[in-house]
């Protein structure tokens, strides 16, 4: 199999609806896989380094967890991917310097024709077939990692927008998938 079709989901800031959108896409594309990218740095949680969700997982190499047993947690992003129908879920935990090798490792584990990847930073290191940047209509802020990949966005999706907008986005992704399948067969 050639490399999977990569559909990226980035966000202007946290809590803009990236995971919700990714889950909607997983429901629309049964059998696809998902990758969650988490950038961290040592003591990234500030006041209490023991409370941090990823600092203790960082090492000299990026960490990629794959499969339900290693990635399912009820209510967490990766658990929501499984609940939305992902065929497999990969969770990349890496420092800024490890994102490139880590995302390549995670993509090498994908066995299906397509994968949705949540995060901003990975788009600097791999070719994305279609990249959706998510923002809220009531928020103008944009974080540094989003600014770095905003020019790669194929579409800016406003979370909480009309259902028609979601249907249009799903149709655009379907077109990308059809084009990818056509060029793979050529």
VEXTOR-558413 format. One record per residue (C-alpha): residue in one letter; x, y, z. Coordinates in steps of 0.2 Angstrom, whole numbers. Layout:
<pts>
- A,X,Y,Z
...
</pts>
This chain:
<pts>
- X,0,0,0
- X,6,18,-4
- X,6,30,10
- X,-12,34,17
- X,-21,49,13
- X,-18,62,26
- X,-32,74,32
- X,-26,86,45
- X,-36,95,58
- X,-28,110,66
- X,-35,124,77
- X,-32,142,80
- X,-32,139,99
- X,-37,125,111
- X,-55,121,114
- X,-61,126,96
- X,-69,110,91
- X,-55,100,83
- X,-59,84,91
- X,-77,85,88
- X,-74,89,70
- X,-62,74,69
- X,-75,63,76
- X,-88,69,64
- X,-76,65,50
- X,-72,47,57
- X,-91,44,57
- X,-92,49,39
- X,-77,39,34
- X,-79,22,42
- X,-63,12,43
- X,-51,26,44
- X,-38,28,57
- X,-33,44,68
- X,-18,51,75
- X,-17,63,90
- X,-2,74,91
- X,3,81,108
- X,18,92,110
- X,25,94,127
- X,40,99,136
- X,47,95,153
- X,36,102,167
- X,24,109,154
- X,10,109,166
- X,19,123,176
- X,15,123,195
- X,14,104,198
- X,25,94,187
- X,18,78,194
- X,0,83,188
- X,6,84,170
- X,-2,73,158
- X,13,71,147
- X,29,77,155
- X,32,60,163
- X,31,52,145
- X,44,63,137
- X,61,55,134
- X,75,57,121
- X,64,49,108
- X,46,52,103
- X,33,41,110
- X,19,33,99
- X,6,23,107
- X,-5,13,95
- X,-20,2,97
- X,-36,2,109
- X,-27,-5,124
- X,-13,9,123
- X,-24,24,118
- X,-42,22,124
- X,-47,33,139
- X,-65,37,141
- X,-69,56,138
- X,-51,59,131
- X,-48,64,113
- X,-41,47,109
- X,-56,38,117
- X,-68,49,108
- X,-59,44,91
- X,-62,25,96
- X,-80,29,100
- X,-83,38,83
- X,-77,22,74
- X,-59,24,71
- X,-51,8,65
- X,-35,12,75
- X,-29,26,85
- X,-11,32,87
- X,-5,45,100
- X,11,54,97
- X,19,62,112
- X,34,72,108
- X,44,88,112
- X,45,101,98
- X,61,94,91
- X,53,76,90
- X,37,80,81
- X,45,76,63
- X,52,59,67
- X,37,55,78
- X,23,59,65
- X,33,49,52
- X,33,34,65
- X,15,36,68
- X,11,37,49
- X,21,21,46
- X,9,12,58
- X,-7,17,48
- X,-13,2,39
- X,-29,9,31
- X,-31,20,15
- X,-34,36,26
- X,-30,44,42
- X,-36,60,51
- X,-22,69,61
- X,-26,81,75
- X,-14,95,78
- X,-5,109,70
- X,14,106,71
- X,14,89,62
- X,10,99,45
- X,27,106,45
- X,35,89,43
- X,23,79,32
- X,13,82,16
- X,-5,84,20
- X,-17,80,7
- X,-30,92,15
- X,-29,103,30
- X,-43,110,40
- X,-40,124,52
- X,-54,126,65
- X,-59,142,74
- X,-73,148,84
- X,-83,163,77
- X,-82,172,94
- X,-63,171,96
- X,-50,180,86
- X,-34,174,95
- X,-22,162,86
- X,-8,152,94
- X,10,152,88
- X,8,134,81
- X,-7,138,71
- X,1,154,64
- X,15,142,58
- X,4,132,47
- X,-11,143,43
- X,-4,145,25
- X,-6,127,23
- X,-24,127,27
- X,-36,122,13
- X,-51,128,22
- X,-55,137,38
- X,-70,128,47
- X,-80,138,60
- X,-85,126,74
- X,-103,127,79
- X,-107,133,61
- X,-123,127,53
- X,-125,109,49
- X,-124,113,31
- X,-106,119,33
- X,-101,102,41
- X,-110,93,26
- X,-100,104,14
- X,-84,100,22
- X,-87,82,22
- X,-91,83,4
- X,-74,92,1
- X,-65,79,10
- X,-74,65,-1
- X,-68,74,-16
- X,-50,74,-10
- X,-52,55,-6
- X,-59,52,-24
- X,-45,62,-31
- X,-32,52,-21
- X,-39,36,-26
- X,-39,41,-44
- X,-21,46,-44
- X,-16,30,-34
- X,-23,20,-48
- X,-16,30,-62
</pts>
